[in-house]
Amino acid sequence: MNINELHKTATSGGRAAEEQLFKNLAEIFRLFAQQRVWSQQDAEEIVQETLMTVARKYKSIVFETSFAAWAYKILEYNILHYYRTQRTRESKHSRLSADDRRLSSTTPDPTLKIKLMECLKKIGATNPRHARILNLKYLGYSTDEICTKLETTRNNVYIILCRARAHLKRCLEKGDVK
């Protein structure tokens, strides 16, 4: 008996047919997933997730083509999703490891702290609000806490912070605030 016939029997209430349907689907899906996913454990996880989705929805959907085609589409989607998440994890991991290498390979400039303090003093002399926001952000205050302390809106804090960082960057690069 093929999968589409088992589906018809299972939806009409045959418990044995339902068990046979999912047993057959599991076997076919395992073979299909193992050909596309190298990890046995990941392939089994994909198959189980697909079977759960099929079990939840198969009685309530009217199929235009066939039940088997619909079930295979779910399996293909889950395999695609697996590869997308793998790629995302790998790119995040490689980006983090590249950042770690870059940070560990650079030696901190001993004069940077002195230069930073001088620039913060210059910014504080020209615009105390900018210096205060930079200081609060450096101390770890959240944007909402800064809003409360300065009695301003979130949007305004972002604007001031952006300008203050631009002043700080200019001061560190060129030595002046304006």
MDTraj code that builds the backbone (N, CA, C; nanometers):
import mdtraj as md
import numpy as np

residues = "MET ASN ILE ASN GLU LEU HIS LYS THR ALA THR SER GLY GLY ARG ALA ALA GLU GLU GLN LEU PHE LYS ASN LEU ALA GLU ILE PHE ARG LEU PHE ALA GLN GLN ARG VAL TRP SER GLN GLN ASP ALA GLU GLU ILE VAL GLN GLU THR LEU MET THR VAL ALA ARG LYS TYR LYS SER ILE VAL PHE GLU THR SER PHE ALA ALA TRP ALA TYR LYS ILE LEU GLU TYR ASN ILE LEU HIS TYR TYR ARG THR GLN ARG THR ARG GLU SER LYS HIS SER ARG LEU SER ALA ASP ASP ARG ARG LEU SER SER THR THR PRO ASP PRO THR LEU LYS ILE LYS LEU MET GLU CYS LEU LYS LYS ILE GLY ALA THR ASN PRO ARG HIS ALA ARG ILE LEU ASN LEU LYS TYR LEU GLY TYR SER THR ASP GLU ILE CYS THR LYS LEU GLU THR THR ARG ASN ASN VAL TYR ILE ILE LEU CYS ARG ALA ARG ALA HIS LEU LYS ARG CYS LEU GLU LYS GLY ASP VAL LYS".split()
xyz = np.array([
    [0.0857, -0.1183, 0.0000],
    [0.0000, 0.0000, 0.0000],
    [0.0896, 0.1236, 0.0000],
    [0.0607, 0.2187, -0.0877],
    [0.1458, 0.3371, -0.0934],
    [0.1035, 0.4409, 0.0121],
    [0.1831, 0.5454, 0.0235],
    [0.1622, 0.6448, 0.1297],
    [0.0302, 0.7183, 0.1134],
    [-0.0069, 0.7534, -0.0078],
    [-0.1325, 0.8259, -0.0287],
    [-0.2535, 0.7397, 0.0091],
    [-0.2487, 0.6122, -0.0206],
    [-0.3584, 0.5224, 0.0182],
    [-0.3627, 0.5046, 0.1701],
    [-0.2441, 0.4918, 0.2317],
    [-0.2389, 0.4831, 0.3784],
    [-0.2948, 0.6095, 0.4430],
    [-0.2669, 0.7235, 0.3807],
    [-0.3196, 0.8504, 0.4334],
    [-0.4716, 0.8513, 0.4297],
    [-0.5293, 0.8077, 0.3197],
    [-0.6760, 0.8039, 0.3083],
    [-0.7368, 0.7126, 0.4143],
    [-0.6754, 0.5982, 0.4354],
    [-0.7249, 0.5034, 0.5358],
    [-0.7073, 0.5598, 0.6764],
    [-0.5941, 0.6244, 0.7005],
    [-0.5658, 0.6794, 0.8342],
    [-0.6593, 0.7955, 0.8684],
    [-0.6927, 0.8794, 0.7719],
    [-0.7835, 0.9914, 0.7994],
    [-0.9263, 0.9451, 0.8209],
    [-0.9598, 0.8301, 0.7685],
    [-1.0954, 0.7791, 0.7904],
    [-1.1095, 0.7112, 0.9261],
    [-1.0016, 0.7088, 1.0033],
    [-1.0136, 0.6596, 1.1397],
    [-0.9452, 0.5288, 1.1686],
    [-0.8734, 0.4748, 1.0749],
    [-0.8058, 0.3479, 1.0978],
    [-0.6767, 0.3665, 1.1768],
    [-0.6795, 0.3237, 1.3010],
    [-0.5624, 0.3400, 1.3899],
    [-0.4430, 0.2601, 1.3391],
    [-0.4680, 0.1405, 1.2922],
    [-0.3594, 0.0565, 1.2399],
    [-0.2993, 0.1201, 1.1147],
    [-0.3851, 0.1763, 1.0310],
    [-0.3370, 0.2431, 0.9095],
    [-0.2552, 0.3667, 0.9445],
    [-0.2981, 0.4373, 1.0490],
    [-0.2237, 0.5559, 1.0939],
    [-0.0842, 0.5166, 1.1421],
    [-0.0752, 0.4092, 1.2209],
    [0.0547, 0.3612, 1.2687],
    [0.1420, 0.3176, 1.1515],
    [0.0822, 0.2480, 1.0564],
    [0.1569, 0.2022, 0.9388],
    [0.2027, 0.3216, 0.8548],
    [0.1174, 0.4215, 0.8412],
    [0.1524, 0.5417, 0.7659],
    [0.2772, 0.6068, 0.8249],
    [0.2769, 0.6288, 0.9555],
    [0.3899, 0.6977, 1.0170],
    [0.5141, 0.6095, 1.0236],
    [0.4959, 0.4805, 1.0308],
    [0.6101, 0.3888, 1.0266],
    [0.6768, 0.3963, 0.8886],
    [0.5953, 0.3924, 0.7836],
    [0.6479, 0.4028, 0.6475],
    [0.7115, 0.5392, 0.6220],
    [0.6431, 0.6449, 0.6672],
    [0.6998, 0.7793, 0.6507],
    [0.8353, 0.7914, 0.7202],
    [0.8450, 0.7391, 0.8408],
    [0.9699, 0.7470, 0.9165],
    [1.0830, 0.6776, 0.8420],
    [1.0573, 0.5604, 0.7871],
    [1.1608, 0.4862, 0.7135],
    [1.2050, 0.5628, 0.5897],
    [1.1079, 0.6103, 0.5129],
    [1.1395, 0.6819, 0.3894],
    [1.2111, 0.8141, 0.4206],
    [1.1609, 0.8860, 0.5187],
    [1.2205, 1.0149, 0.5550],
    [1.3635, 0.9982, 0.6060],
    [1.3892, 0.8918, 0.6837],
    [1.5258, 0.8676, 0.7342],
    [1.6232, 0.8490, 0.6186],
    [1.5848, 0.7687, 0.5220],
    [1.6709, 0.7473, 0.4053],
    [1.6955, 0.8781, 0.3303],
    [1.5895, 0.9525, 0.3099],
    [1.5978, 1.0793, 0.2382],
    [1.6872, 1.1788, 0.3134],
    [1.6670, 1.1931, 0.4439],
    [1.7427, 1.2893, 0.5245],
    [1.8887, 1.2479, 0.5385],
    [1.9151, 1.1188, 0.5525],
    [2.0529, 1.0729, 0.5684],
    [2.1343, 1.0947, 0.4417],
    [2.0695, 1.0981, 0.3269],
    [2.1402, 1.1269, 0.2024],
    [2.1772, 1.2747, 0.1915],
    [2.1045, 1.3596, 0.2635],
    [2.1269, 1.5035, 0.2514],
    [2.1974, 1.5657, 0.3714],
    [2.1888, 1.5008, 0.4855],
    [2.2509, 1.5519, 0.6075],
    [2.3514, 1.4478, 0.6551],
    [2.4747, 1.4875, 0.6725],
    [2.5802, 1.3913, 0.7066],
    [2.5693, 1.3397, 0.8491],
    [2.5252, 1.4222, 0.9390],
    [2.5163, 1.3818, 1.0785],
    [2.3927, 1.2948, 1.1009],
    [2.4144, 1.1761, 1.1494],
    [2.3037, 1.0823, 1.1769],
    [2.2071, 1.1410, 1.2789],
    [2.2621, 1.2027, 1.3811],
    [2.1794, 1.2607, 1.4875],
    [2.0949, 1.3771, 1.4342],
    [2.1562, 1.4642, 1.3542],
    [2.0819, 1.5770, 1.2968],
    [1.9744, 1.5284, 1.2002],
    [2.0063, 1.4262, 1.1216],
    [1.9076, 1.3711, 1.0288],
    [1.7878, 1.3155, 1.1047],
    [1.8143, 1.2440, 1.2139],
    [1.7050, 1.1880, 1.2932],
    [1.6203, 1.2996, 1.3554],
    [1.6852, 1.4045, 1.3996],
    [1.6120, 1.5177, 1.4585],
    [1.5217, 1.5836, 1.3543],
    [1.5728, 1.5988, 1.2335],
    [1.4937, 1.6574, 1.1247],
    [1.3736, 1.5682, 1.0932],
    [1.3955, 1.4382, 1.0880],
    [1.2864, 1.3439, 1.0597],
    [1.1801, 1.3524, 1.1686],
    [1.2211, 1.3534, 1.2933],
    [1.1248, 1.3592, 1.4038],
    [1.0446, 1.4900, 1.4005],
    [1.1118, 1.5992, 1.3715],
    [1.0413, 1.7280, 1.3631],
    [0.9400, 1.7255, 1.2483],
    [0.9802, 1.6682, 1.1361],
    [0.8897, 1.6579, 1.0216],
    [0.7690, 1.5702, 1.0537],
    [0.7934, 1.4563, 1.1178],
    [0.6827, 1.3671, 1.1542],
    [0.5869, 1.4357, 1.2513],
    [0.6390, 1.5154, 1.3429],
    [0.5521, 1.5890, 1.4363],
    [0.4638, 1.6881, 1.3613],
    [0.5226, 1.7586, 1.2650],
    [0.4451, 1.8549, 1.1864],
    [0.3373, 1.7832, 1.1058],
    [0.3737, 1.6731, 1.0435],
    [0.2770, 1.5961, 0.9644],
    [0.1651, 1.5447, 1.0545],
    [0.2004, 1.4937, 1.1724],
    [0.0996, 1.4386, 1.2638],
    [0.0016, 1.5461, 1.3095],
    [0.0506, 1.6669, 1.3295],
    [-0.0376, 1.7754, 1.3750],
    [-0.1357, 1.8203, 1.2664],
    [-0.0943, 1.8146, 1.1398],
    [-0.1735, 1.8800, 1.0357],
    [-0.2387, 1.7879, 0.9325],
    [-0.1993, 1.6627, 0.9270],
    [-0.2393, 1.5819, 0.8117],
    [-0.3892, 1.5557, 0.8022],
    [-0.4612, 1.5567, 0.9126],
    [-0.6054, 1.5293, 0.9062],
    [-0.6868, 1.6521, 0.8670],
    [-0.6313, 1.7696, 0.8880],
    [-0.7098, 1.8906, 0.8661],
    [-0.6854, 1.9564, 0.7301],
    [-0.5926, 1.9074, 0.6518],
    [-0.5596, 1.9711, 0.5242],
    [-0.6171, 1.8892, 0.4092],
    [-0.6720, 1.9619, 0.3117],
    [-0.7174, 1.8985, 0.1882],
    [-0.6035, 1.9160, 0.0880],
    [-0.5553, 1.8069, 0.0332],
    [-0.4368, 1.8111, -0.0507],
    [-0.4740, 1.8262, -0.1965],
    [-0.4116, 1.9258, -0.2644],
    [-0.4372, 1.9481, -0.4058],
    [-0.3632, 1.8463, -0.4911],
    [-0.2383, 1.8177, -0.4545],
    [-0.1615, 1.7194, -0.5314],
    [-0.1711, 1.5842, -0.4641],
    [-0.0913, 1.5641, -0.3613],
    [-0.0977, 1.4376, -0.2877],
    [-0.0405, 1.4588, -0.1489],
    [-0.0782, 1.3710, -0.0607],
    [-0.0277, 1.3752, 0.0755],
    [0.1233, 1.3547, 0.0763],
    [0.1728, 1.2611, -0.0036],
    [0.3167, 1.2312, -0.0068],
    [0.3966, 1.3537, -0.0505],
    [0.3500, 1.4240, -0.1518],
    [0.4202, 1.5435, -0.1991],
    [0.4253, 1.6493, -0.0895],
    [0.3148, 1.6674, -0.0192],
    [0.3086, 1.7646, 0.0905],
    [0.4055, 1.7262, 0.2022],
    [0.4078, 1.5996, 0.2387],
    [0.4960, 1.5537, 0.3458],
    [0.6429, 1.5700, 0.3062],
    [0.6760, 1.5385, 0.1810],
    [0.8136, 1.5578, 0.1342],
    [0.8529, 1.7053, 0.1351],
    [0.7616, 1.7923, 0.1023],
    [0.7897, 1.9364, 0.1051],
    [0.8243, 1.9815, 0.2471],
    [0.7540, 1.9292, 0.3444],
    [0.7839, 1.9633, 0.4836],
    [0.9239, 1.9150, 0.5202],
    [0.9571, 1.7939, 0.4793],
    [1.0899, 1.7391, 0.5067],
    [1.1981, 1.8232, 0.4379],
    [1.1768, 1.8585, 0.3127],
    [1.2738, 1.9413, 0.2400],
    [1.2902, 2.0772, 0.3069],
    [1.1793, 2.1357, 0.3507],
    [1.1865, 2.2642, 0.4203],
    [1.2685, 2.2508, 0.5490],
    [1.2465, 2.1456, 0.6256],
    [1.3215, 2.1261, 0.7504],
    [1.4703, 2.1048, 0.7244],
    [1.5039, 2.0363, 0.6175],
    [1.6450, 2.0187, 0.5816],
    [1.7059, 2.1530, 0.5415],
    [1.6333, 2.2288, 0.4620],
    [1.6795, 2.3633, 0.4241],
    [1.7004, 2.4510, 0.5473],
    [1.6057, 2.4467, 0.6377],
    [1.6154, 2.5243, 0.7618],
    [1.7389, 2.4825, 0.8413],
    [1.7661, 2.3538, 0.8449],
    [1.8843, 2.3016, 0.9145],
    [2.0115, 2.3636, 0.8560],
    [2.0239, 2.3632, 0.7232],
    [2.1439, 2.4187, 0.6606],
    [2.1552, 2.5692, 0.6807],
    [2.0432, 2.6382, 0.6773],
    [2.0478, 2.7833, 0.7018],
    [2.0953, 2.8141, 0.8433],
    [2.0446, 2.7424, 0.9419],
    [2.0875, 2.7676, 1.0796],
    [2.2328, 2.7275, 1.0987],
    [2.2769, 2.6197, 1.0313],
    [2.4177, 2.5798, 1.0387],
    [2.5062, 2.6898, 0.9836],
    [2.4683, 2.7459, 0.8688],
    [2.5467, 2.8516, 0.8058],
    [2.5516, 2.9748, 0.8955],
    [2.4400, 3.0084, 0.9577],
    [2.4358, 3.1233, 1.0468],
    [2.5261, 3.1008, 1.1671],
    [2.5197, 2.9821, 1.2263],
    [2.6059, 2.9511, 1.3403],
    [2.7528, 2.9576, 1.3022],
    [2.7866, 2.9007, 1.1866],
    [2.9261, 2.8999, 1.1433],
    [2.9766, 3.0411, 1.1172],
    [2.8939, 3.1253, 1.0552],
    [2.9392, 3.2618, 1.0280],
    [2.9554, 3.3409, 1.1567],
    [2.8658, 3.3208, 1.2526],
    [2.8805, 3.3890, 1.3811],
    [3.0049, 3.3407, 1.4527],
    [3.0296, 3.2101, 1.4480],
    [3.1468, 3.1536, 1.5140],
    [3.2751, 3.2057, 1.4502],
    [3.2811, 3.2084, 1.3167],
    [3.4030, 3.2554, 1.2501],
    [3.4230, 3.4045, 1.2743],
    [3.3137, 3.4802, 1.2789],
    [3.3256, 3.6232, 1.3055],
    [3.3765, 3.6468, 1.4462],
    [3.3236, 3.5714, 1.5428],
    [3.3689, 3.5861, 1.6808],
    [3.5145, 3.5459, 1.6961],
    [3.5541, 3.4373, 1.6338],
    [3.6928, 3.3949, 1.6472],
    [3.7868, 3.4938, 1.5784],
    [3.7436, 3.5549, 1.4672],
    [3.8260, 3.6565, 1.4011],
    [3.8401, 3.7791, 1.4907],
    [3.7315, 3.8190, 1.5566],
    [3.7382, 3.9318, 1.6495],
    [3.8304, 3.9005, 1.7660],
    [3.8229, 3.7778, 1.8182],
    [3.9099, 3.7376, 1.9280],
    [4.0561, 3.7424, 1.8869],
    [4.0853, 3.6934, 1.7674],
    [4.2244, 3.6971, 1.7192],
    [4.2721, 3.8407, 1.7044],
    [4.1874, 3.9262, 1.6495],
    [4.2261, 4.0647, 1.6296],
    [4.2496, 4.1343, 1.7623],
    [4.1605, 4.1119, 1.8583],
    [4.1746, 4.1759, 1.9884],
    [4.2962, 4.1240, 2.0640],
    [4.3231, 3.9957, 2.0541],
    [4.4352, 3.9396, 2.1282],
    [4.5681, 3.9733, 2.0626],
    [4.5675, 3.9996, 1.9311],
    [4.6931, 4.0271, 1.8625],
    [4.7367, 4.1724, 1.8769],
    [4.6434, 4.2620, 1.9070],
    [4.6813, 4.4022, 1.9207],
    [4.7184, 4.4325, 2.0649],
    [4.8219, 4.5065, 2.0798],
    [4.8622, 4.5483, 2.2133],
    [4.8035, 4.6853, 2.2391],
    [4.7488, 4.7086, 2.3568],
    [4.6858, 4.8369, 2.3837],
    [4.7900, 4.9494, 2.3869],
    [4.7504, 5.0622, 2.3319],
    [4.8372, 5.1792, 2.3277],
    [4.8368, 5.2440, 2.4663],
    [4.9525, 5.2570, 2.5309],
    [4.9549, 5.3127, 2.6671],
    [4.9132, 5.4597, 2.6721],
    [4.9290, 5.5297, 2.5632],
    [4.8913, 5.6718, 2.5633],
    [4.7438, 5.6919, 2.5311],
    [4.6752, 5.5847, 2.4886],
    [4.5344, 5.5975, 2.4506],
    [4.4476, 5.6439, 2.5671],
    [4.4693, 5.5887, 2.6852],
    [4.3897, 5.6269, 2.8018],
    [4.4085, 5.7750, 2.8342],
    [4.5309, 5.8210, 2.8276],
    [4.5597, 5.9628, 2.8555],
    [4.4922, 6.0503, 2.7501],
    [4.5046, 6.0097, 2.6236],
    [4.4441, 6.0862, 2.5146],
    [4.2913, 6.0875, 2.5269],
    [4.2337, 5.9738, 2.5654],
    [4.0897, 5.9636, 2.5825],
    [4.0415, 6.0568, 2.6931],
    [4.1120, 6.0592, 2.8050],
    [4.0746, 6.1483, 2.9159],
    [4.0836, 6.2952, 2.8742],
    [4.1875, 6.3312, 2.7995],
    [4.2008, 6.4692, 2.7507],
    [4.0842, 6.5053, 2.6592],
    [4.0475, 6.4127, 2.5713],
    [3.9357, 6.4382, 2.4798],
    [3.8041, 6.4516, 2.5560],
    [3.7828, 6.3670, 2.6557],
    [3.6598, 6.3783, 2.7350],
    [3.6548, 6.5123, 2.8079],
    [3.7683, 6.5610, 2.8558],
    [3.7725, 6.6939, 2.9198],
    [3.7389, 6.8028, 2.8196],
    [3.7930, 6.7923, 2.6978],
    [3.7632, 6.8920, 2.5941],
    [3.6147, 6.8896, 2.5588],
    [3.5592, 6.7700, 2.5449],
    [3.4159, 6.7584, 2.5130],
    [3.3328, 6.8146, 2.6280],
    [3.3736, 6.7841, 2.7509],
    [3.3028, 6.8365, 2.8682],
    [3.3074, 6.9871, 2.8751],
    [3.4167, 7.0472, 2.8313],
    [3.4289, 7.1932, 2.8324],
    [3.3408, 7.2574, 2.7255],
    [3.3291, 7.1922, 2.6086],
    [3.2476, 7.2515, 2.5021],
    [3.0994, 7.2152, 2.5151],
    [3.0701, 7.0921, 2.5578],
    [2.9308, 7.0496, 2.5715],
    [2.9210, 6.9467, 2.6841],
    [2.8881, 6.9914, 2.8050],
    [2.8833, 6.9002, 2.9193],
    [2.7829, 6.7855, 2.9024],
    [2.6763, 6.8088, 2.8286],
    [2.5756, 6.7056, 2.8093],
    [2.6322, 6.5868, 2.7302],
    [2.7118, 6.6165, 2.6290],
    [2.7749, 6.5101, 2.5507],
    [2.8678, 6.4275, 2.6386],
    [2.9484, 6.4955, 2.7181],
    [3.0422, 6.4251, 2.8063],
    [2.9661, 6.3386, 2.9068],
    [2.8551, 6.3903, 2.9581],
    [2.7782, 6.3148, 3.0568],
    [2.7184, 6.1884, 2.9957],
    [2.6630, 6.1991, 2.8747],
    [2.6054, 6.0820, 2.8093],
    [2.7134, 5.9785, 2.7807],
    [2.8290, 6.0220, 2.7306],
    [2.9385, 5.9281, 2.7059],
    [2.9793, 5.8580, 2.8348],
    [2.9876, 5.9352, 2.9426],
    [3.0272, 5.8787, 3.0719],
    [2.9229, 5.7784, 3.1227],
    [2.7950, 5.8135, 3.1131],
    [2.6897, 5.7229, 3.1587],
    [2.6883, 5.5939, 3.0758],
    [2.7076, 5.6064, 2.9449],
    [2.7104, 5.4889, 2.8581],
    [2.8305, 5.4011, 2.8922],
    [2.9455, 5.4648, 2.9172],
    [3.0662, 5.3910, 2.9543],
    [3.0479, 5.3184, 3.0880],
    [2.9754, 5.3794, 3.1789],
    [2.9516, 5.3184, 3.3096],
    [2.8514, 5.2031, 3.3040],
    [2.7865, 5.1859, 3.1884],
    [2.6990, 5.0702, 3.1709],
    [2.5508, 5.0976, 3.1898],
    [2.5129, 5.2241, 3.1989],
    [2.3710, 5.2562, 3.2133],
    [2.2984, 5.2248, 3.0833],
    [2.1752, 5.1754, 3.0949],
    [2.0954, 5.1475, 2.9760],
    [2.0401, 5.2781, 2.9206],
    [1.9893, 5.2720, 2.8006],
    [1.9343, 5.3913, 2.7372],
    [1.8165, 5.4460, 2.8177],
    [1.7332, 5.3575, 2.8706],
    [1.6182, 5.4021, 2.9512],
    [1.6643, 5.4723, 3.0786],
    [1.7692, 5.4205, 3.1405],
    [1.8211, 5.4843, 3.2623],
    [1.8808, 5.6212, 3.2309],
    [1.9484, 5.6309, 3.1170],
    [2.0036, 5.7607, 3.0760],
    [1.8904, 5.8584, 3.0481],
    [1.7840, 5.8104, 2.9853],
    [1.6670, 5.8961, 2.9593],
    [1.6116, 5.9524, 3.0900],
    [1.6011, 5.8682, 3.1894],
    [1.5477, 5.9100, 3.3187],
    [1.6399, 6.0117, 3.3847],
    [1.7697, 5.9848, 3.3846],
    [1.8659, 6.0748, 3.4493],
    [1.8696, 6.2112, 3.3820],
    [1.8634, 6.2127, 3.2484],
    [1.8729, 6.3392, 3.1757],
    [1.7366, 6.4009, 3.1446],
    [1.6308, 6.3292, 3.1809],
    [1.4939, 6.3746, 3.1568],
    [1.4722, 6.4113, 3.0103],
    [1.4975, 6.3129, 2.9243],
    [1.4809, 6.3332, 2.7808],
    [1.4262, 6.2051, 2.7176],
    [1.3965, 6.2116, 2.5904],
    [1.3414, 6.0952, 2.5203],
    [1.4524, 6.0031, 2.4715],
    [1.4127, 5.8814, 2.4389],
    [1.5084, 5.7819, 2.3853],
    [1.5726, 5.8309, 2.2569],
    [1.4906, 5.8822, 2.1705],
    [1.5390, 5.9305, 2.0421],
    [1.6438, 6.0406, 2.0617],
    [1.6169, 6.1300, 2.1539],
    [1.7100, 6.2394, 2.1810],
    [1.8417, 6.1857, 2.2372],
    [1.8344, 6.0854, 2.3219],
    [1.9570, 6.0257, 2.3776],
    [2.0405, 5.9667, 2.2654],
    [1.9765, 5.8960, 2.1712],
    [2.0502, 5.8376, 2.0592],
    [2.1163, 5.9467, 1.9740],
    [2.0461, 6.0554, 1.9512],
    [2.1011, 6.1649, 1.8711],
    [2.2210, 6.2266, 1.9421],
    [2.2049, 6.2551, 2.0706],
    [2.3148, 6.3153, 2.1471],
    [2.4335, 6.2195, 2.1547],
    [2.4058, 6.0925, 2.1769],
    [2.5129, 5.9934, 2.1856],
    [2.5884, 5.9821, 2.0532],
    [2.5161, 5.9856, 1.9428],
    [2.5793, 5.9799, 1.8110],
    [2.6705, 6.1003, 1.7900],
    [2.6225, 6.2183, 1.8242],
    [2.7040, 6.3400, 1.8107],
    [2.8241, 6.3371, 1.9048],
    [2.8027, 6.2907, 2.0257],
    [2.9121, 6.2851, 2.1234],
    [3.0205, 6.1881, 2.0761],
    [2.9807, 6.0759, 2.0214],
    [3.0792, 5.9803, 1.9698],
    [3.1547, 6.0386, 1.8513],
    [3.0844, 6.1131, 1.7668],
    [3.1510, 6.1776, 1.6531],
    [3.2552, 6.2782, 1.7033],
    [3.2195, 6.3571, 1.8070],
    [3.3152, 6.4519, 1.8657],
    [3.4343, 6.3778, 1.9244],
    [3.4080, 6.2687, 1.9929],
    [3.5153, 6.1901, 2.0542],
    [3.6074, 6.1323, 1.9468],
    [3.5500, 6.0801, 1.8408],
    [3.6304, 6.0250, 1.7319],
    [3.7182, 6.1328, 1.6696],
    [3.6579, 6.2477, 1.6437],
    [3.7342, 6.3579, 1.5841],
    [3.8463, 6.4023, 1.6762],
    [3.8171, 6.4098, 1.8042],
    [3.9186, 6.4514, 1.9010],
    [4.0322, 6.3497, 1.9076],
    [4.0006, 6.2233, 1.9066],
    [4.1049, 6.1203, 1.9122],
    [4.1905, 6.1197, 1.7845],
    [4.1291, 6.1497, 1.6709],
    [4.2028, 6.1485, 1.5450],
    [4.2813, 6.2769, 1.5205],
    [4.2165, 6.3934, 1.5495],
    [4.2775, 6.5209, 1.5121],
    [4.3184, 6.6086, 1.6288],
    [4.2684, 6.5752, 1.7476],
    [4.3075, 6.6513, 1.8663],
    [4.2150, 6.7670, 1.9017],
    [4.1152, 6.7956, 1.8180],
    [4.0211, 6.9026, 1.8527],
    [3.8787, 6.8507, 1.8483],
    [3.7879, 6.9265, 1.9118],
    [3.6492, 6.8841, 1.9238],
    [3.5641, 6.9394, 1.8110],
    [3.5933, 7.0568, 1.7654],
    [3.5078, 7.1223, 1.6650],
    [3.5420, 7.0862, 1.5273],
])
top = md.Topology()
chain = top.add_chain()
for i, resn in enumerate(residues, 1):
    res = top.add_residue(resn, chain, resSeq=i)
    for name in ("N", "CA", "C"):
        top.add_atom(name, md.element.get_by_symbol(name[0]), res)
traj = md.Trajectory(xyz[None], top)
